[in-house]
Each structure stands twice: as structure tokens, then as C-alpha cells.
Amino acid sequence: MTVRPRIASLLPSITEILCALGLEGNLVGVTHECDFPASVQALPKLTASRLSHETMTSVEIDRAVQAELKDKHTAGHASIYTLDEKLLHELKPDLILTQELCDVCAVSYKTVAQAARMFETEVPVVSLEPTTISDIFENIRTVANLTGRDTEAEQLINNLAVRVDNLAAKTADAARPRVLMLEWLEPPFAPGHWVPEQVALAGGDASFGSAGKPSVQTTAEAIQAYAPEIIVLIPCGYYKEDILRALETATLPEGWNELPAARNNQVWTVDASAYFSRPSHRVVDGAEILARILHPEIFGAPTNAEAVRVAPELMRS
């Protein structure tokens, strides 16, 4: 492997990390979802999705995902995403970066590994598996080690650590509102992986969710019992406009309009895809945005570009 290889990135978060390390010029192919920085959208697309946020409702997508996961267990693979193997071979990468963490986040690792074995010479396929913020930092180091960017990685991580520490210090003595981060609309999903950590750093109660573990489907009864004071809608892979559009056809959990957050106009939407769904350095940006939602008295209110209150008429249960 060369010190700075030709890289195929099969996950948007990896693409973001590579670019943050100054390696955008090494990218030869990315996924159809890679959109940050904007310039990577001009690169060849190695994947495609069978699902569409634009044309399918929240519940339709969930049903399709569940069907594909059932197929995976019976046939040994999932097919939510497709890989353009012909294009991958034409691009001749020296390194392929992907993941095995989430069955619905990227093309299956098995498919990628099989495609890599068809090259004339061995092409390493490296799978990154972060479940916490510290894991994300370690992934940055791993990518840097593979590409000769260790100095740049340490500078990036040190900067991120300073920002994390600043958040923790400023919210240490703050009141902690009950926060519901909804990772899917219909059916509702409680947050997992790094999202509860983001809530804690932002000065919120992070007990509704499991840090370091996958998000799980929850119930209207559990949400009512928790009685969230602030709700932030972060359906995986969605931007604000996607979420607002999805709300037009979604049925939220029973009793939604009686929740403290709904009664007090404290339901928000953010760019989940940018700041909460992807395990890249931008999860720290997400925690900072969340801090402005939870504690404007400390951090100032979020801008409209960062977060938008959801109008009551858009929410029905």
C-alpha cells in the first residue's frame, strides 16, 4: 500500500473524516449519500439505495428496512444498498473503507469484501465500527494511520476534545431537562450509540436511550412515562427539510400533543444526517447545536440554519 493511497469511501462519515484530514484529493469514489464537503458530490458514486426519503413515508421505509433485514437473516445479505462493482474495479483503489456496524447504514460488508477479492492484487478493506464519541476519535486515528496523516489527526482530535471539555464544563451545574431524541418517526425509535453522549454533553438528561448501543424501537407509553421537556427529531439520514416533509404523512406516538415538550413549543428539528446520524467529527458540532437548544441562557439560541421549531399543526398522533 502506498503511504497516501487511492481511496474508495463507502460511508459518508468516513468521507468527512478523510476530507478533514486533507485527503479529499485521494478519494476516487464515494457513496451516493456523501455530501460534505459539497465538492465530494462531483466524485464517482459507488453505491445506490433502493429506498427514497423523498417518495416514501417514514412507516414505508421502516417496513422496507425490516423486510430487507429479514432477507439478510435468511439469505445471508441485505440489499438496501447496491454496490457498483464494475465502477469500483475501474477506479482501482488501493484502500477501501467501509463499516459493519449498522445493517441499514451502508452497502453490506460481505458484498464489499467479495468485490475486493476480484482485484488482481489484494486491496485492503478496512471496516470502522464506532459506537461512542471516543470510538469516533479512534477511527480518525485509524484513518490517519492508514494514510500517513497522524499529525493532522492529532490536531483535529485535540481541537474536538477542547470543545467537548468546554461543553461539559459549561453545563456541569445546569439543570438537565428531560430530552427525547427521536431517531425515527414512525415507528418511534429511542436513541443509541453516541447520541445519548451528545445529550449529556449538551446539558440534558440522557436516560431515554442507551449510549454505545443501537437505537431501539420504543412505545407511546414509554415516551409518556418519560414526559420529555424537549424533543429533537433526528430520523437517521434526514435533513431538516426531509423531516418536515416526513411529518406531513407521519403519525406520531399516541399522546404526543400532551407531552410537556409539545405543550411548551419545544419540539425541534435539526440536520440529523450532518450532526447526529454520521459518526464523524461533526458529532461535536451536533452536541454544540443541541446545547443551544437546551440551554440558550448559557450558549445563546440556535440559528435557523442549525435548528427549527416544529409547528404544532405539523404534528399529529
N, C-alpha and C positions, 0 to 999 in steps of 0.2 A: 504494500500500500504506500502511496506517496504521502508525504507529510501533509500536504493540503490537497485532498482528493477531489475528484468529481463526485458530487453528492446527489443522490436521489432522496428527497424527503417525502415520506408518506404519512405525515401528520402535521397539521398546521402549527402546533406548538413547537415542534422541532424546527420548522422553517423559521419561526420567530426567533428562536434561540440562535440559530445559525447566523441570521442577519444581525442580531445584537452583538455577535462576536466578530462581525466584519467579514462574514463568509458568504454573503449573497452572491458574489462572483463565482463561487464554487458550485452553486446549485445548477444542476442540469435539468431537473424535473421536480415538480411538486404535485400536491393534490388539487382537486377542483375546489376545495374549501380554503386553500391558502390565500389569504388576502391582506396580510400585514407583514412588512410594509407593502403599500399598494403596488409597488414596482414588481413584486414577485408574480402578480397576476399575468404578466406577459410571458412567463416561463411555460414550457410544455406541461400539460396536465396528464398525470399518470393514472388518475382514478376518476370514477363517476359514481353517482348514487342512484339507487332505484327509488328513493323517496324524495319528496319535494315539500319544503316548508310553504312554498307559495300556493300549491294546489291542493294540499291535503290538510285536513283538520288535525288537531292535537290527538284526538282519540284514534283517528285513522292511522296516523303514524305509529302510535303505540301498538295497535293491533298488527300492523305490518312488521314491526320490530319483533314482537313476541312470536309471530309466525316464523320469521327467519331464525330466531334463536332456537325454536323447536326443531327446525330443519337441521341446524348445526348439531344438535344432540343426536339426531337420527342418521344424518349423512356425513357428519364429521367436519362440516364447514358452514360458515354463514355467507350470505350473498347480498347483504345490504349494499356493499360497495363492490365495484368491479375494478380490476387492475388491467391496464393496457400493457400486456406483456411484450407485445411487438415493439411498442414505443420504448419501453424500458430497455430492451436489448439494443435498440438503435442508439440510445443515449449513452450507452457504455459507461455507467457509473463505476467508480472504484469503491464506493461505500453506499449502502442503503440503510437508512434509518427509519424505524417503524416502532410499533408497540403491540403488546399483547394484553394490556390492562383491561380494555373495555371492548366487548364484543360488538358494540354499535358505534364506536368512535372512528374506526378506520378499516381499511381492507384487511382481511384475515391474515395473520402472521403465516399460517400454513401456506396460503396462496403465494405470499411474497417469497418465502423460503424455497418453494418449488420453482418459482420463476428464476430465482438467483442461481439455482443449480444448473440451469440451461446455458449459462455463460461458459465460454471456452476456458477461462481462468476463474478461479474462485473469487467471488465478490462477497465480502463480509456483509451480513445482515445483522444489525445491532438493534435490539429491542430495548426501549426505555420504559420503565414501569413506575412512575412516581405516584404516590398516594397521599403525600403530605407536602407542605411547603419546603421542608428540609430536603425531601427527596427531589424536588424540582431543582433546588440549588445543586444537589449532587449530580443531577442529569446535565446541568450546564457544565460542570467539571468534566463529566464523561465525554460530552461532545467536544469540549476543548482539547482533551487529551487525545482524542482520535484525529484531531485536525491541526494540532500544533498551535492552539490558541489559549494556552494556560494562563498567561499574564492577563489577557483580556477578560478571561472568565473570572479570575480573582477580583479584578477591578469591578466588574459587574456585580458579583455576589456581595462584595463589601459595601457597595452603594445600596443594594437591596436590603442588606442587614441593618444598615443605619436607619433606613426608612421604617423597617419593621420595628426596630427598637424605639423609634420616635413615636410611632403609633401606640405601642404598648405603654410607654411612659405617660403619654398624654391622657390615656383612658384608664389608667390604673385605679384612680379614685372616682371615676364617673359611675353614675347609676347605669345599670345594664338592662335595657328594655328587652322584653321577650321578642325575638326575631324569628320569623319564618322565611327561609329562603326556599322558594318553591322551584324545584329542578324540573318539574314537568307539570302541565296544567291539568290535563285530563287523560288518565287518572293522575291524581296528585302524587308527587314524589318528594320525600324528605331529603335534605342534602347529605352528601358524604364527601369522602376524600379531603381536599384542602379547604372546602367551603366553610365548615364549622370553625376552622382556624382563622379564616378571614373575618368571620363574625366576632370571634373573641378579640382579635387584634383591633377591630373597629369599635370595641366597647359595647358589644351586645351579649345577651345570653345565648350561648351556643348549644344548649341542651337538646334542642329539637334537631337531631341529626347525629351522625356518627363520624367523627374525624378519622381519616385514614381508612375508612371502609366505603364500599359502594353505596350510592344513593339507593333508597328503597321506597317502594310504594307505601303511602300512608293512607289514613282514613279521615273522613269528616269528623268522626268522633274524637280522634287523636288531636286534630287541629283545634277543635272546640275546647278540649280539655286544656290545651296549652294556652289558648287565648292570646295569640300574638298581638303585641302592641304595634309592631312594624312588620310589614310583609314586603319582600322584594321578589319579583318574578324573574327567575333566571332559567327558563327552559333551555336545556342543553342545545347549543348550536344556534341560538336565536339572537338577533339584534333587536333593538327597541321596536323598530317598525314591524318586525316579524311577530313580536309578542302582541303588540296592539292589534295586528290583523288576526292573530290566532284567537284573541279574546272575543272576536265577533261571532265565532261559532262554538266556543268552548263553554261547557257547563262546569262551573267551579263547585267545590265541595258544599254540601248542604250546610246552611247556617252561615255562609260566608259573610253576608251583609250585616250580621250581628256581631262579628268579631270586632274587638276593640280597634284594630288597625283600620278596618273598613269604615267603622263609625267615625273615626277621627281623621279620615282622609290621609292615611299613612300607608297606602299601597303604592309601591313604586315599580317601575320597570327600568332596566339597565341593559347595556350591551353584554349579555351573558357570554356570547361567543368570544368576545375580546378579553373579558376580565374575570370570568368565573368558570367557564367550561374547559378552557385550554390550560394545561399545566406548563405554562411558560413564565418568564419573569414578570409578565403583566398581571399576574395574580396579586402582586403588591399594589399595582395601580387600582385593582378592584377593591382591595381592603381599604385603600385611602378614599375611594369614592363612597364605599359603604360607611366609613367613619363620618363623612359629611352628611349622609342621610340620617344616621343615628344620633350624631352629636354636632349639629350645626352651631351650637353655642361655643364649641371648642374649635372646630375646624372651618366654620363657615358653611353655608348651604351649597349643595351641589349645583353645578350649572345644568342647563337644559341638555347640553351635549352629553353630560355624564349620567343623569337620571331624570326621569319624568314621572310625576304623579299620575296614577291611573284614574281617569274619570269614573265616578260611580256607575254611570249608565253603561259603561263597557263591561261591567262585571255582573254576571247572572249565575245563580245557583239553582 
